[in-house]
Amino acid sequence: MKAMYIAFAAIVLIAFGANFGLNNIGFSSAERQASDTTRLPSDTGDGEAAIDE
């Protein structure tokens, strides 16, 4: 029983550690899927995105 609790604790630690570590090094799916040609609206500073016409 003790070994099972240790295994569950290890699973939780690995899961949280991997999530925290991968997010900090920029390995999120949004950052992996975006490219240099992705068009994002520019911020005008007033809370509204600028629209290019």
C-alpha positions as CSV (number, residue, x, y, z in Angstrom):
1,M,0.0,0.0,0.0
2,K,2.9,2.3,0.8
3,A,4.4,1.8,-2.6
4,M,1.1,2.7,-4.3
5,Y,0.9,6.0,-2.4
6,I,4.5,6.8,-3.4
7,A,3.6,6.0,-7.0
8,F,0.5,8.3,-6.9
9,A,2.6,11.1,-5.4
10,A,5.2,10.6,-8.1
11,I,2.6,10.8,-10.8
12,V,1.2,14.1,-9.4
13,L,4.7,15.6,-9.0
14,I,5.7,14.7,-12.6
15,A,2.4,16.0,-14.0
16,F,2.7,19.4,-12.3
17,G,6.4,19.7,-12.9
18,A,6.0,18.9,-16.6
19,N,3.1,21.4,-17.0
20,F,5.0,24.2,-15.1
21,G,8.3,23.5,-16.9
22,L,6.8,23.3,-20.4
23,N,4.8,26.5,-20.0
24,N,7.9,28.4,-18.8
25,I,10.1,27.3,-21.7
26,G,7.4,28.3,-24.2
27,F,6.3,24.9,-25.3
28,S,2.6,25.6,-25.2
29,S,0.5,24.5,-28.2
30,A,-0.4,28.1,-29.1
31,E,3.3,29.0,-29.3
32,R,4.2,25.8,-31.2
33,Q,1.4,26.3,-33.8
34,A,2.0,30.0,-34.4
35,S,4.5,31.0,-37.1
36,D,6.2,34.2,-38.3
37,T,3.4,34.6,-40.9
38,T,0.6,34.5,-38.3
39,R,-1.3,37.8,-38.5
40,L,-2.2,39.2,-35.2
41,P,-4.1,42.5,-34.6
42,S,-1.9,45.3,-33.4
43,D,-2.8,46.9,-30.1
44,T,-3.6,50.6,-30.2
45,G,-3.3,51.0,-26.5
46,D,-6.9,52.0,-25.9
47,G,-8.2,48.4,-25.5
48,E,-9.3,48.0,-29.1
49,A,-7.4,46.3,-31.8
50,A,-6.5,48.4,-34.9
51,I,-8.2,47.4,-38.1
52,D,-6.1,47.6,-41.3
53,E,-8.2,48.8,-44.2
